[in-house]
Amino acid sequence: MTDDHIDDLYAQARRSGAIGGKLVGAGGSGFLLVYTRRPEDTRRAMAKVGASELVFDFDSQGARGQDFL
């Protein structure tokens, strides 16, 4: 699902160097996840239109007990 606002954010990300993107999450909220080779350019462009960044990292071990404390 998408709307005009999400389409505009995605277009802005692409213009700033993002190679692709995907909507992730569910239940009336979520994230526009983008992949870029020029992260600083994309960060600046997205901040300029009011999109906030959520910093995250990948974990190859999956969820563990400590993750939920």
N, C-alpha and C positions, 0 to 999 in steps of 0.2 A: 504494500500500500504506500502511496505517496500523495503529496499535495503540492500546491504551487510553492509554498515556503521550502519544503524539502528539495524540490526540483531546483529552486534558486540556489540553495546552499550547495547542492551537488555541482551545479554549473560553476559556481564560484570556486569550489575546490578544484575542479578540472582546469579552469583557467589559470590557477596558481601552480599547476604542475602535478596534481593528483592523477594517478593512472587509472584508478577505479574506486568504487565505493560500494557499500552495502548497508542496508538498514538492518540493525540487529536489536533485539529486545522484543518485548511484547507488553500487552496490557495497557495500551494508551500512552506508553512512554517508551523510550529506547534511545538509540544512538545512530548517527550516521558515521560509520566507520570508513575512513578513506586510507588508501595506500598511496604514498608519494615518495618520489626520489628527492624532493626538495622540501623537507619538512618545515624549515623556517619560513619559506615563502607561503606555504599553505597555512601555517599558524597565523601569520600576519594577515593574510587575506580573510580567513575565517573570523578572526577577532574583529576585523574592520566591519563586518556585517553582524556582529553581536553573538556569534556562535562560541560557546565555551568549549574548552578542551578538557577531556578526562584522560589523565595520564595512566597508562596501564602497562603491563608486561605479560608475556606469555610464560606459562609454566608447564613443562612437559610431564610433571608428576601428577597433575590433576588435583582435585580437592582432597585435603587431608584434615584430620581432626583439629589441628591448630588454626586452620583457616576459618573456623566457625566460632572461635572463642571471642 
